Amino acid sequence: MLGFFGKLTLALLLASFATPTFAEYPDRPIKMIVPFPAGGGTDYSGRIMAKYMAERLKQAIYVDNRAGANGIVGLQALKQATADGYTIATASDGPLIYNRGLYKDKLPYDTLKDFVPIAMVMKLPAVMVVHPSVPVKTIGELIALAKEKPGQLNYASAGVGNFSHLGMELFMQATGIKLQHIPYTGTAPANQAALAGNVQVTFNNLESLMPTVLSGQLRALGVGEPRRVNAFPDIPTIGETVPGFAMAAWTGLVAPAGTPKEIVARLAKEAEAVLADPEVLVVLEKQHVIAAPVTLDAFAAFIAAENEKWGKVIDSAGIKLQQ
């Protein structure tokens, strides 16, 4: 029979076969779930990170687009994945933050309990624009016109619960104005409605709207960033008129709850290095996207604060969705 030390040695030996050591991670390809179709901002973010993190980790990272139900399908799959560092996700504010307030107890995951943050990745700055037929050139003038004609101005969003919708709700709550919401089925049709003059206002990402602003088809009033965007320094921030207003879509890396802390820290370290890479920063700048690296603790605190903030905005606006 084995003595105590013999049993201990055997147990340690078996454990070493059962679970690869941290030093060996990763020893096989990593799956990165993206809870939206290929081609969108979250997918773009995920593919950038997959490409450059794979080079640093010396292991393939393949993107698995699991679209459906406002990002719910993909994050439910992440929740159900083994928490071993070989399944992660690039998600965005919608499925991680807004869904918690939009779906309430019908949401099959809890962002704060079922996932562990890895890294905030990037922000997609947004801009508020009006059709040239609207007699305003500043955020202040838009607020004054809306107060003069309550509920008579329309704004387009990319869909109920989209950041373009919630950003305008935040703007209305901060200014006390009332605009009529016209939801569309995506960014492209919402922007087209603004171009056609079917709506007077829209709020969406810079990358999609600035070509129409530069061509004179739409008029930019303000960006949703805390500071002016370097590429367009003449466009003021909305916050210059509405103190404290800030709104941008963002993306981040998350893993299933229970993923070993050492693996999360390794992934966070590599993500941080990617977002400091001059080559990556040039690629992002060309797309009017801002790298947004923060510490692990800061990202976790940000997610918690955003859940509280947007829960209140959604409740105040009475927005509800059914899965």
Buried (B, 14 or more C-beta within 10 A) or exposed (E): EEEEEEEEEEEEEEEEEEEBEEEEBBEEEBBBBBBBEEEBBBBBBBBBBBBBBBEBBEBEBEBBBBBBBBBBBBBBBBBEBEBBBBBBBBBBBBBBBBBBBBBEEEBBBEBEEBBBBBBBBBBBBBBBBBBEEBEBEBBBBBBEBBEEEEEEBBBBBBBBBBBBBBBBBBBBEBBEBBBEBBBBEBBEBBBBBBBEEEBBBBBBBBBBBBEBBEEEBBBBBBBBBEEBBEEBEEBBBBBBBBEEBBBBBBBBBBBBBEBBEEBBEBBBBBBBBBBEBEEBBEBBEEBBBBBBBBEBEEBBEBBEEBBEEBBEBBEEBEBBBEE
